[in-house]
Amino acid sequence: MIKNFIKIAYRNLLRSKGFSFLNISGVAIGMASAMLILLWVQDELNFDRFHEKTDRIYMMYGRNKINGQLLAVSQTPEIMESTLKQNYPEVEDAVRYNNVTFLMTVGDKHLNVQGAFADSGFLSTFSYPLLTGGSGSLLSETHNIVLTQALAKKFFGNESAIGKTVRIDSTDNFTVSGVLKDLPRNTRFYFEYLLPWNYKVKLGWADSNWTNNFTDTYVLLKPATSQQVFDTKIKNIIINHTKSGKFESKAEVFTQPLSRLYLYSKSENGRLVGGRIDVVNLFIVIAIFILLIACINFMNLSTARSEKRAKEVGIRKVAGARKSSLVAQFISESLILAFIAFIIAVMIVQLSLPAFNSLTGKQLAITFSNPFYWLSAILITGIIAGSYPAFYLSSFTPAMVLKGSFKKVNALVTPRKVLVILQFTFAITLIISTIIVEHQVQYAQDRDAGYNRNNLVFTFNQGDVNKNYGLIKNELISSGAAVSVTKSANPITTRWSSGWGYLWQGSTATDKKTEFVRLGSDADFVKTLGVKLAAGRDIDINKYPSDSTAMLLNETAVRMMHFKNPIGQTIRRENYPDEWHVVGVVKDFILESPYENINPTMILGPSQWFQVIHFKLNPANSTAADLAKAEAIFKKYNPQYPFEYVFADESYARKFADEQRTAKLAGLFAGLTIFISCLGLFGLATYMAEQRTKEIGIRKVLGASVQSVVMLMAKDFVILVLVAVIIASPVAWFFMNKWLQNFGYRINISGWIFGIAGLLAVSIALLTISFQAIKAAIANPVKSLRSE
């Protein structure tokens, strides 16, 4: 029987080549799109899930009220690690992790490389495969270092790196104790080497203050330990350790599973409730609907051709065929079609993966290790696509079919119309969503950053740069490489520091809980960065020695502090001896996300934490010439370190990368959805033109114009698309309005977006239908009526 089913299915595919092509193409593109999305989703869901002990690893979080909001913060006090191991029996191990960048030297090779400080138990807690190395903890000795495979190859080529010496920051020698396999892309960690935490202590960088939150702390809980019970026990660990101290903290502590860190990063009322998972869920829904739309195409085209299969069904039933046998026949045909479509889909995916990986920034690949997974995909697609046509075709009454009177009156609502509306509803929803995402990204990109990014470059303070800063600054300007230079605590595009507990004349207890973003400057901050002064002057330690305690405020800070005349105001921090005087006010500028409201910001006078040098390249020269001069100057005064720099405009542009990638993906799959839907429309229009050939001929004989015939054929389809627009618009508004709430600086959803999406959908539908409609309208009526 199965052989007979296959033979009949094969004959039907060959008999209707055009419809077979449309069916297979639609399902293949739908399956390929769903495969690509699900490969991306699988990679997202597998972030940091490859560790053997993933289900027992948790990250420590703090929960505290900042600026009136209860926030969850991932960094915790450095001293917490030892307390967790000593006082909590549920903890099998606790490890700290901090990224760091050092100059690494081997022979004449000098590389600035990002690595990390980590406790000795890091590599036993996390499962990063070791290629070579000794037994035991590889980070137990202060001067041990663990390299990744790629970094070991850069330094030592194909030689074994074990036991070799690497010099760190031109001061200390380290012995390579192990080489790790290169880190996978789907991990939240990034390092090319690991240094023992003890070395951080030796450098004097350790911090034993329970109110300073600078460290990522992870705990490995013992098997069968309840996270909820453990969270209850550690909730007040920071509060208890600061009760009798100089600085009291109200921060509560809780844990977040490692497997949820990447997906759940959005803080609401002190809890991690969303984030990347929202985008993942969105694309899962898109994958399901794209595949469903492809199946709907199959259903519509199969039922539209019911008249051609009706006599076959009638004769089979008269000959004694049961309904179950007919259902099996039609399901088997759809399964064969799904199998062919699957083969084509796999080829499409393989060909498109390089471009898709480039778009998503991933390294996705199809794995065929689980045949059950792929077999399930074929079966599910084939059964969904074939079930409705199978039951519809097998339900025909033989007597009615053989009399030729089985067709129903053209009803206002039919399953086929509903399916077409469903297809276009989803497609139009995606189009509207894509337009809104693109509009939101563009809205943020068009926002005034508040400073001039043109020709602005920054480099990091390493080696002898700070010692020779004055000489470097003078030569950059005198050589004509730069027109202005300043140093600061962090890049103008990134927030590195913040604090609260500040007091000023008229401040309240609530004001002490306000968090201020902090930068630093010695001189020429306004001139170099192009920040606009609203009042007062810039900090200038060279001209005004008293500016060692000077401060600039942004406009948001002035409003928050309720200053009418901010210049000359004195600001201090509770329990700290330092006191600053305000010398100027700058207009708000974007230091953090361009999608968020600007936070109150302080630019403080000279301190020991200057880590970045900004310089404005001379526009009179070419960029290459300016950078060549700058490199020579930095090499002169800091010869051990490579000259590495970042353009401020490029750093700023990276703030839009995630949303732009989401918009491109949504746009890509919106286009594919429309294309699949149009394949179905084309097939339906073709069949309708065949069915109405004689009607069109009679109308033309009676004087109907080509235009009127085309409109007659297109009208029904356009009405269905318009209904889809009406349904899709509120659905898209609801979900996109919810998405926009994630941004403090956001657009209002305008009516023109729905109008453009609707016009686009109707235009595409008309273009799809018009080919067959015009072909039918210009046909010679004599040929269509010859048999009458």
C-alpha positions in Angstrom: 0.0 0.0 0.0 2.8 2.4 0.9 4.4 1.7 -2.5 1.1 2.5 -4.2 0.8 5.8 -2.2 4.3 6.8 -3.3 3.5 6.0 -6.9 0.3 8.0 -7.0 1.9 10.9 -5.2 4.8 10.9 -7.7 2.3 10.9 -10.6 0.3 13.8 -9.1 3.5 15.9 -8.6 4.5 15.4 -12.3 0.9 16.0 -13.5 0.7 19.4 -11.9 4.3 20.7 -12.2 3.4 24.3 -11.7 1.5 23.8 -8.5 4.0 21.2 -7.2 6.8 23.8 -7.8 4.8 26.5 -5.8 4.0 24.1 -3.0 7.5 22.7 -2.7 9.1 26.2 -3.0 6.8 27.7 -0.3 7.4 24.9 2.2 11.1 24.8 1.5 11.6 28.5 2.1 9.4 28.3 5.2 11.4 25.4 6.5 14.8 27.0 5.7 13.7 30.2 7.4 12.5 28.3 10.5 15.8 26.3 10.6 17.9 29.5 10.5 15.9 31.1 13.3 15.9 28.0 15.4 19.7 27.6 15.0 20.0 31.1 16.2 17.6 30.5 19.1 19.4 27.3 20.0 22.7 29.2 20.3 21.1 31.8 22.4 19.5 29.3 24.8 22.8 27.3 25.1 24.8 30.3 26.4 27.0 29.0 29.2 25.1 25.7 29.4 28.1 23.6 28.3 29.6 23.6 31.8 29.3 20.2 33.6 28.1 21.9 36.8 25.9 24.6 35.1 22.8 23.6 37.2 24.8 24.3 40.4 26.6 27.5 39.5 25.1 30.9 40.5 26.1 34.5 40.3 25.8 36.7 43.3 23.7 39.8 42.9 23.0 42.8 45.1 19.6 44.5 45.4 19.5 48.1 46.4 17.3 51.3 46.0 19.0 53.8 43.7 17.4 57.0 42.5 14.1 55.8 44.0 14.2 52.5 42.1 15.0 49.1 43.4 17.7 47.7 41.1 19.6 44.4 40.8 23.3 44.8 40.4 25.6 42.0 39.3 28.8 43.2 41.0 29.4 42.5 44.7 32.0 43.2 47.4 35.3 41.4 46.8 35.5 40.2 50.4 32.3 38.2 50.1 34.0 35.2 48.5 35.9 34.1 51.6 32.9 34.7 53.8 30.7 32.5 51.6 33.2 29.6 51.7 33.8 29.8 55.5 30.4 30.5 56.9 27.9 28.8 54.6 28.1 25.0 54.4 25.9 24.9 51.3 28.8 26.5 49.3 31.1 23.9 47.6 33.2 26.7 46.2 33.1 30.4 45.5 35.2 32.2 42.9 35.8 35.8 41.9 36.4 37.1 38.4 37.5 40.5 37.1 38.6 41.4 33.6 41.9 43.2 33.2 44.2 44.2 30.3 48.0 43.9 30.5 50.9 44.3 28.2 52.3 40.8 27.7 55.9 40.3 26.5 57.6 37.2 25.1 61.0 37.9 23.5 60.4 40.7 21.1 56.7 40.2 20.9 54.6 42.8 22.8 50.8 42.4 22.9 48.1 44.3 24.8 45.7 41.5 25.7 42.5 41.2 27.7 42.5 38.6 30.4 41.1 38.2 33.9 41.9 37.7 37.5 40.3 34.5 38.9 40.4 32.5 42.1 42.1 29.1 42.1 38.8 27.2 41.9 37.7 29.0 38.7 38.7 26.2 36.3 37.2 23.4 38.4 33.9 25.3 38.7 33.7 26.2 35.0 34.3 23.6 32.3 36.8 25.2 30.0 38.7 22.3 28.4 42.4 22.1 29.2 44.6 21.1 26.3 47.9 20.9 28.2 48.9 21.5 31.8 49.7 19.9 35.1 47.3 18.4 37.6 45.8 20.3 40.5 44.9 24.0 40.5 46.6 25.9 37.7 46.0 29.2 39.5 47.2 28.4 43.0 50.7 30.0 42.6 50.9 33.8 42.4 53.1 33.8 39.3 51.3 31.1 37.3 49.4 32.0 34.1 46.9 30.1 32.0 46.7 30.9 28.3 44.2 30.2 25.6 45.2 28.1 22.6 45.2 31.2 20.3 47.3 33.3 22.6 49.8 30.5 23.2 50.2 30.1 19.4 50.8 33.9 19.0 53.6 33.8 21.5 55.2 30.3 21.0 54.0 29.1 17.6 53.7 25.3 17.5 56.0 24.8 20.5 54.6 23.7 23.8 53.9 26.7 26.0 54.0 24.8 29.3 56.8 26.0 31.6 57.6 29.0 29.3 57.9 32.5 30.7 55.6 35.4 30.0 56.3 39.0 31.2 53.4 41.0 32.5 53.3 44.8 32.3 57.1 44.9 32.0 57.4 44.1 35.7 56.7 40.5 36.6 57.5 37.1 35.1 54.9 34.4 34.9 55.2 30.7 34.2 52.6 29.1 31.9 50.9 26.4 33.9 48.2 25.5 31.4 46.7 26.1 27.9 43.0 26.1 27.5 41.0 25.4 24.3 39.8 28.6 22.8 36.6 29.8 24.5 33.3 29.1 22.6 31.4 32.2 21.4 28.3 31.4 23.5 29.8 32.2 26.8 29.5 35.4 28.8 33.2 35.2 29.7 35.9 36.7 27.5 39.6 36.3 28.3 42.8 35.2 26.6 44.6 34.4 29.8 43.9 33.9 33.5 45.9 35.3 36.3 45.7 34.2 39.9 43.6 36.4 42.2 46.6 36.5 44.6 48.5 38.5 42.0 45.8 41.2 42.2 46.4 41.2 46.0 50.1 41.5 45.4 49.6 44.6 43.2 47.7 46.2 46.0 44.4 46.3 44.1 42.5 44.1 46.6 39.5 45.7 48.3 38.1 44.6 51.6 35.3 47.2 51.8 31.8 45.6 52.1 30.3 48.7 50.4 32.4 48.6 47.2 30.8 46.5 44.5 33.4 45.9 41.8 33.6 42.1 41.5 31.8 39.3 39.8 31.3 36.5 42.4 30.1 33.0 41.5 29.2 30.2 43.9 29.1 26.5 43.3 26.4 25.1 45.5 26.5 21.5 46.8 24.1 19.0 45.1 20.5 19.1 46.3 20.9 22.6 47.8 17.8 24.7 47.4 18.5 28.1 45.8 15.5 29.6 47.6 16.7 28.5 51.0 20.2 29.6 50.3 19.0 33.1 49.1 17.1 33.5 52.4 20.3 32.8 54.4 22.5 35.2 52.5 20.0 38.0 52.0 21.4 40.2 54.7 25.1 39.3 54.4 26.2 42.8 53.3 23.8 44.6 55.8 25.1 42.5 58.7 28.8 43.3 57.8 28.2 47.0 57.6 26.0 47.6 60.6 28.8 48.7 62.9 31.0 50.2 60.2 31.6 53.7 59.0 29.5 53.1 55.9 26.3 51.3 56.3 24.7 49.5 53.3 21.1 48.5 52.8 21.9 46.2 49.9 20.3 42.7 49.9 22.0 39.7 48.2 20.5 37.0 46.1 21.6 34.5 43.4 20.9 34.1 39.8 21.5 30.7 38.0 24.4 30.8 35.4 22.0 29.4 32.8 19.8 32.5 33.1 22.5 35.2 33.3 22.6 35.9 29.5 18.9 35.7 28.9 17.6 37.5 32.0 19.4 40.8 32.5 16.5 43.3 32.8 15.9 44.5 36.3 12.4 45.3 37.5 11.8 46.1 41.1 15.0 44.4 42.1 14.4 41.2 40.2 15.7 39.9 36.9 12.6 39.3 34.8 13.5 39.8 31.2 16.0 41.0 28.7 17.5 38.9 25.9 14.8 36.2 26.5 12.2 38.5 25.1 14.0 38.7 21.8 14.5 34.9 21.8 10.8 34.3 22.5 9.9 36.7 19.7 11.9 34.8 17.1 10.6 31.5 18.3 7.1 32.8 17.5 8.3 34.1 14.1 9.8 30.7 13.3 6.5 28.9 14.1 4.4 31.4 12.1 6.7 31.3 9.1 6.4 27.5 9.0 2.7 27.8 9.6 2.3 30.2 6.7 4.2 27.8 4.4 1.8 25.1 5.5 -1.2 27.4 4.9 0.0 27.8 1.3 0.0 24.1 0.9 -3.5 23.9 2.3 -4.9 26.7 0.2 -3.4 25.4 -3.1 -4.4 21.8 -2.4 -8.0 22.7 -1.6 -8.2 25.2 -4.5 -7.5 22.3 -6.8 -10.2 20.2 -5.3 -12.2 19.9 -8.4 -9.4 18.2 -10.2 -9.0 15.6 -7.4 -12.8 15.3 -6.7 -13.6 12.8 -9.4 -10.6 10.7 -8.3 -12.0 10.7 -4.8 -15.5 9.9 -6.0 -14.4 6.9 -8.2 -12.2 5.6 -5.3 -15.1 5.7 -2.9 -17.5 4.0 -5.4 -14.8 1.3 -5.8 -14.9 0.8 -2.0 -12.1 3.0 -0.7 -12.6 4.0 2.9 -12.1 7.6 4.2 -9.1 6.5 6.3 -7.4 5.1 3.2 -8.0 8.4 1.3 -6.7 10.4 4.3 -3.6 8.3 4.4 -3.1 8.8 0.7 -3.2 12.6 0.9 -1.1 12.7 4.1 1.5 10.5 2.4 1.6 13.0 -0.5 2.2 15.9 1.8 4.9 14.0 3.7 6.7 13.2 0.4 6.4 16.9 -0.5 7.7 17.9 2.9 10.7 15.5 2.5 11.6 17.0 -0.8 11.1 20.5 0.6 13.3 19.6 3.6 16.2 18.5 1.3 15.9 21.8 -0.6 15.7 23.7 2.7 18.9 22.2 4.1 20.7 23.2 0.9 19.3 26.7 1.2 20.4 26.9 4.8 23.9 25.6 4.1 24.3 28.2 1.3 23.0 31.1 3.3 24.7 30.3 6.7 27.9 32.4 6.0 25.8 35.5 5.3 23.5 34.7 8.2 26.4 34.3 10.5 27.9 37.6 9.4 24.5 39.3 10.1 24.1 37.7 13.5 27.7 37.7 14.6 27.6 34.0 15.4 29.1 30.8 14.1 26.1 28.6 13.5 26.2 25.2 11.8 23.7 22.5 11.0 24.3 19.3 13.0 22.9 16.0 11.8 23.8 14.1 14.9 20.1 13.7 15.9 18.1 12.2 13.0 15.0 12.0 15.3 15.0 15.8 15.4 15.0 16.2 11.6 12.5 13.3 11.1 10.2 15.0 13.5 10.5 18.3 11.6 9.5 16.5 8.4 6.6 14.7 10.0 5.2 17.7 11.8 5.4 19.9 8.7 3.9 17.2 6.4 1.1 16.4 8.8 0.2 20.0 9.5 0.3 20.9 5.8 -1.6 17.8 4.7 -4.2 17.3 7.4 -6.8 19.8 6.3 -6.6 19.0 2.6 -6.7 15.3 3.4 -9.9 15.5 5.5 -11.4 18.1 3.1 -10.8 16.1 -0.1 -11.8 12.7 1.5 -15.1 14.1 2.7 -16.6 14.5 -0.8 -19.8 12.6 -1.4 -19.4 10.3 -4.5 -22.9 11.0 -5.9 -22.5 14.8 -5.7 -19.0 14.6 -7.1 -19.9 12.4 -10.1 -22.9 14.7 -10.9 -20.5 17.7 -10.9 -22.5 19.5 -8.2 -20.1 19.1 -5.2 -19.0 22.8 -5.3 -20.4 25.0 -2.6 -21.7 28.5 -3.1 -19.1 31.2 -2.8 -19.6 32.0 0.9 -18.6 35.2 2.6 -16.3 33.4 5.0 -14.5 30.2 3.9 -11.5 28.4 5.5 -9.4 29.4 2.5 -10.1 33.1 3.0 -9.4 32.8 6.7 -6.1 31.2 6.0 -5.1 33.9 3.5 -6.0 36.6 6.1 -4.0 34.8 8.7 -1.0 34.7 6.4 -1.0 38.4 5.7 -1.9 39.3 9.2 1.3 37.9 10.4 3.3 39.3 7.5 1.9 42.8 8.0 2.5 42.6 11.8 6.2 41.8 11.0 6.4 44.7 8.5 4.9 47.2 11.1 7.3 45.8 13.8 10.3 46.2 11.5 9.4 49.8 10.6 9.0 50.7 14.3 12.3 49.1 15.3 14.1 50.9 12.5 12.4 54.1 13.4 13.4 53.7 17.1 17.0 53.0 16.2 17.1 56.0 13.8 15.4 58.2 16.4 18.2 57.4 18.9 20.9 57.8 16.2 19.6 61.3 15.4 19.7 62.3 19.0 22.2 65.0 19.8 25.0 63.2 21.7 26.0 66.5 23.4 29.6 66.4 22.3 31.6 66.4 19.0 32.6 62.9 18.0 34.4 64.1 14.8 38.1 63.4 14.9 37.9 62.5 18.6 40.2 59.6 19.6 40.9 58.0 22.9 43.6 55.7 24.2 44.2 54.0 27.5 46.6 55.1 30.2 49.2 52.3 30.4 52.9 52.0 31.3 54.6 55.4 31.4 51.8 57.4 29.8 50.6 58.9 33.1 54.1 59.8 34.2 54.9 61.5 30.9 51.4 62.9 30.2 52.5 66.6 30.2 55.2 65.9 27.7 52.9 63.8 25.5 50.2 66.4 25.5 52.6 69.2 24.6 54.1 67.3 21.7 50.7 66.1 20.3 49.7 69.8 20.1 53.1 71.2 19.0 53.5 68.6 16.3 50.1 69.4 14.8 48.8 65.9 15.4 46.1 67.2 17.8 44.4 70.5 18.5 43.5 69.6 22.1 44.2 66.9 24.7 42.6 65.9 28.0 42.7 63.0 30.3 39.7 61.5 32.2 38.7 58.6 34.3 36.8 56.8 31.5 36.0 57.1 27.8 33.4 59.6 26.8 31.3 56.7 25.4 31.2 54.5 28.5 30.2 54.8 32.2 32.8 53.3 34.5 32.0 54.9 37.8 29.1 56.1 39.9 28.4 56.9 43.5 25.8 58.2 45.9 25.8 59.7 49.4 26.5 63.3 48.2 25.4 66.3 50.2 25.0 70.0 49.4 23.2 73.0 50.8 19.5 72.1 51.0 19.9 68.4 50.3 17.6 65.9 52.0 18.0 62.3 53.2 16.3 61.2 50.0 18.9 63.1 47.9 21.7 61.0 49.5 20.3 58.0 47.7 20.6 59.6 44.3 23.2 58.0 42.1 25.6 60.3 40.2 27.6 59.2 37.2 31.2 60.3 37.7 34.0 61.3 35.3 37.3 63.1 35.8 39.3 65.8 34.1 42.3 67.9 34.7 41.9 70.5 31.9 40.5 71.1 28.4 37.6 68.7 29.0 35.1 71.0 27.2 37.5 72.1 24.5 38.6 68.5 23.6 35.3 66.7 23.7 33.2 69.5 22.3 30.9 69.5 25.3 28.8 72.7 25.5 29.1 75.0 28.5 25.7 76.2 29.9 27.3 78.3 32.7 30.6 79.0 34.3 33.9 77.7 32.9 35.9 74.5 32.3 38.2 72.9 34.8 41.7 74.0 34.3 44.3 72.8 36.9 47.1 74.6 35.0 45.5 78.0 35.2 43.6 77.6 38.5 45.5 75.5 41.1 42.4 75.5 43.2 40.7 73.4 40.5 42.2 70.3 42.2 38.8 70.3 44.0 36.7 71.7 41.1 33.6 70.1 39.7 31.4 70.4 36.6 27.8 69.4 36.7 25.5 68.5 33.8 22.1 70.1 33.5 20.2 67.0 34.8 22.3 67.2 38.0 21.6 70.9 38.5 17.8 70.3 38.1 18.0 67.3 40.5 19.9 69.4 43.1 17.4 72.3 42.7 20.3 74.8 42.2 19.2 78.2 40.9 22.8 79.5 40.9 25.1 76.3 40.8 28.4 78.2 40.3 30.3 78.3 43.5 28.1 75.7 45.3 30.0 73.3 47.6 29.4 69.5 47.4 30.8 66.8 49.6 30.2 63.1 50.1 29.0 61.7 53.4 31.8 60.1 55.6 34.4 61.3 53.1 36.8 64.3 53.7 36.8 65.5 50.1 34.9 68.7 49.2 34.3 70.1 45.7 33.3 73.5 44.4 31.2 73.9 41.2 33.0 75.9 38.6 30.8 75.2 35.6 27.7 73.5 34.2 27.7 71.6 30.9 24.7 70.8 28.7 23.6 67.1 28.9 25.6 64.7 26.9 25.2 61.0 26.3 27.7 58.9 28.2 25.6 55.8 28.5 22.8 54.4 26.3 21.3 56.8 23.7 18.0 55.0 24.3 17.9 56.1 28.0 17.3 59.3 29.9 20.5 61.1 30.9 21.5 60.6 34.5 22.9 63.3 36.8 26.6 63.5 36.1 29.7 65.0 37.9 33.0 65.8 36.2 35.5 65.9 39.0 38.9 67.6 39.2 42.2 65.8 39.1 42.4 62.4 40.9 44.6 59.3 40.8 42.1 57.4 38.6 42.9 59.0 35.2 42.8 56.0 32.9 42.0 57.5 29.5 43.5 60.2 27.3 41.2 61.9 24.7 42.7 63.9 21.9 41.2 65.8 19.0 42.9 65.1 15.7 44.0 68.1 13.7 41.4 68.5 10.9 44.0 70.4 8.7 45.8 67.1 8.2 44.7 63.7 7.0 43.6 61.2 9.8 46.4 58.8 8.8 49.1 61.6 9.1 47.8 62.7 12.5 47.7 59.1 13.9 51.2 58.4 12.5 52.5 61.5 14.4 50.6 60.4 17.6 52.0 56.9 17.4 55.6 58.2 17.2 55.0 60.4 20.3 53.4 57.7 22.4 56.2 55.3 21.3 58.8 57.8 22.3 57.5 58.2 25.9 56.0 54.7 26.3 58.2 52.4 24.2 57.1 49.1 25.7 53.5 49.4 24.8 51.8 49.3 21.4 49.9 52.4 20.4 46.2 51.4 20.4 43.4 53.9 20.0 39.6 54.0 19.5 37.6 56.5 17.5 34.8 57.9 19.6 32.3 57.8 16.7 33.0 54.1 16.2 32.6 53.4 19.9 29.4 55.3 19.9 28.0 53.5 16.9 28.4 50.1 18.7 25.7 51.2 21.1 23.2 50.6 18.3 24.4 47.2 17.2 21.9 44.9 19.1 18.8 46.9 18.0 20.1 47.2 14.4 20.7 43.5 14.3 17.2 42.8 15.6 15.7 45.2 13.0 17.7 43.5 10.2 16.6 40.0 11.3 12.9 41.1 11.6 13.1 42.8 8.2 14.7 39.7 6.6 12.0 37.3 8.0 9.2 39.8 7.2 10.4 39.8 3.6 10.5 36.0 3.5 7.0 35.8 5.1 5.6 38.2 2.4 7.4 36.2 -0.3 5.9 32.8 0.9 2.5 34.4 1.2 2.8 35.8 -2.3 3.7 32.4 -3.6 0.4 31.2 -2.3 -1.5 34.2 -3.8 0.2 33.6 -7.1 -1.0 30.0 -7.1 -4.5 30.9 -6.1 -4.7 33.6 -8.7 -3.5 31.1 -11.4 -6.1 28.6 -10.4 -8.8 31.2 -10.2 -7.9 32.4 -13.7 -8.2 28.8 -15.0 -11.6 28.4 -13.3 -13.0 31.7 -14.7 -11.6 31.4 -18.2 -15.1 31.2 -19.9 -16.6 33.9 -17.6 -13.8 36.3 -18.6 -14.3 35.4 -22.3 -18.0 36.2 -22.1 -17.4 39.5 -20.3 -14.9 40.5 -23.0 -17.3 39.6 -25.8 -19.9 41.8 -24.0 -17.4 44.7 -24.0 -15.6 44.5 -20.7 -12.2 46.3 -20.6 -8.9 44.7 -19.6 -8.8 47.0 -16.6 -12.3 46.0 -15.4 -11.4 42.3 -15.7 -8.2 42.7 -13.8 -10.0 44.6 -11.0 -12.7 41.9 -10.9 -10.0 39.2 -10.3 -8.0 41.3 -7.8 -10.9 42.6 -5.8 -11.4 39.6 -3.6 -7.7 39.2 -2.8 -7.3 43.0 -2.0 -10.3 42.8 0.4 -8.6 39.9 2.2 -5.3 41.8 2.5 -7.2 44.9 3.8 -8.9 42.8 6.5 -5.4 41.5 7.4 -4.2 45.1 7.8 -7.1 45.9 10.1 -6.4 42.9 12.3 -2.6 43.3 12.2 -2.4 47.0 13.1 -3.7 46.8 16.7 -1.8 43.5 17.3 1.5 45.1 16.2 0.7 48.3 18.2 0.2 46.3 21.4 3.4 44.3 21.2 5.6 47.1 19.8 4.3 49.6 22.4 5.2 47.0 25.1 8.7 46.7 23.5 9.2 50.5 23.4 8.6 50.7 27.2 12.1 49.2 27.6 13.6 52.5 26.4 13.5 55.8 28.3 14.1 57.8 25.1 11.6 56.4 22.6 9.3 57.3 19.7 5.6 57.6 19.7 4.0 55.1 17.4 2.5 57.2 14.5 -0.4 56.3 12.3 1.7 56.7 9.1 3.5 53.5 10.0 0.4 51.4 9.7 -0.6 53.2 6.5 2.8 52.5 4.9 2.7 48.8 6.0 -0.9 48.4 4.7 -0.1 50.2 1.4 3.1 48.0 1.0 1.1 44.8 1.6 -1.7 45.7 -0.8 0.8 46.8 -3.5 2.8 43.5 -3.2 -0.5 41.5 -3.3 -1.6 43.4 -6.4 1.7 42.9 -8.1 1.5 39.2 -7.4 -2.0 38.8 -8.7 -1.7 41.2 -11.6 0.5 38.9 -13.8 -2.1 36.2 -13.9 -5.0 38.7 -14.0 -3.6 40.6 -17.0 -2.7 37.3 -18.7 -6.3 36.1 -18.3 -7.8 39.5 -19.3 -5.9 39.9 -22.6 -6.5 36.3 -23.7 -8.5 35.8 -26.9 -12.1 35.1 -25.9 -12.6 33.0 -29.0 -10.3 30.3 -27.7 -11.9 30.2 -24.3 -15.4 30.0 -25.8 -14.6 27.6 -28.7 -16.0 24.6 -26.8 -19.3 26.2 -26.1 
